[in-house]
Structures are given as structure tokens and as C-alpha cells.
Amino acid sequence: MAINTAPFQKIGEACKTTGLSQYFLRRGCKEGTVPHINSGGVYYINVPALLRKLGAEEAEA
């Protein structure tokens, strides 16, 4: 099973790539805490930016 390396991924793909739950990603998109773009009714997660953000938050803790 290959990991998707596309920078923008739908929520389901981003879950498999990052290991984060769909609930976390959907809620983060709606709240604006997860870097994404919205096209129609589909959220595309900016996975590299999300991983950088999570790494930065971890370093602050």
C-alpha cells in the first residue's frame, strides 16, 4: 500500500497519510485550524502545511 504524496488531499486520504481522524480534520477545517482549501463541498487538506503546524505546536509544548 503506497502513501499518497500529493500536497493537497481529500479528508479520507489525509487520514491515511497523517494518521489523524476524520473528525479531527473536518472539525479543524470548519474552525480554520487545519490548513485547507474548499472546492464546492470538498475539503482539500494541505498536508505538508498541516504536518509543519503540528510539529511547531509539539515543539512549543
Secondary structure as the mmCIF struct_conf table of DSSP 4:
data_model
#
loop_
_struct_conf.conf_type_id
_struct_conf.id
_struct_conf.beg_label_comp_id
_struct_conf.beg_label_asym_id
_struct_conf.beg_label_seq_id
_struct_conf.end_label_comp_id
_struct_conf.end_label_asym_id
_struct_conf.end_label_seq_id
HELX_LH_PP_P HELX_LH_PP_P1 ALA A 2 ASN A 4
BEND BEND1 PRO A 7 PRO A 7
STRN STRN1 PHE A 8 LYS A 10
HELX_RH_AL_P HELX_RH_AL_P1 ILE A 11 THR A 18
HELX_RH_AL_P HELX_RH_AL_P2 GLN A 22 GLU A 31
TURN_TY1_P TURN_TY1_P1 GLY A 32 GLY A 32
BEND BEND2 VAL A 34 VAL A 34
STRN STRN2 HIS A 36 SER A 39
TURN_TY1_P TURN_TY1_P2 GLY A 40 GLY A 41
STRN STRN3 VAL A 42 ASN A 46
HELX_RH_AL_P HELX_RH_AL_P3 VAL A 47 GLU A 60
#
